[in-house]
Amino acid sequence: MASHLHQLDLDGDVGIARPGVNKFITIPRTVVGKLIGKGGTTIKSLQSKSGARINIVDCQVTITGEVAKVKRAETVIWELVGDQRLKTIKIGQTQIRLLIGARGARIRSIQEESGAR
């Protein structure tokens, strides 16, 4: 008996997943709405133009399809959101106090100035 992979599309319809690759990217929460667009118009347009399937859950974007289509969709997404890739900074255990500051004052200040969380 053949097994089938299922995926949920933007309209809530379940369909058979097509073979291809998955690319996972994380975008800032502040640009999720911009990527989806009013009533999903932007993401639907991106899917139509790229030929790739795009799904967003919280800040996690999954792009599925043929390699070239996935690359095209990723490029367009980064252009749309201003290439605001999330960055991780590793600091030593001894530096945590300095980063947080007294009662969290320094980290709150950094978050307010940068918009980062």
Protein Blocks (a to p, Z undefined) as FASTA:
>chain_A
ZZddddddfkopacdddedddddddddfklmmmmnogghlmmmmmmmmnopacddehjac
cdeddfklmmmmmmmmmmmnoppacddddddfklmmmmnogghlmmmmmmmmnopZZ
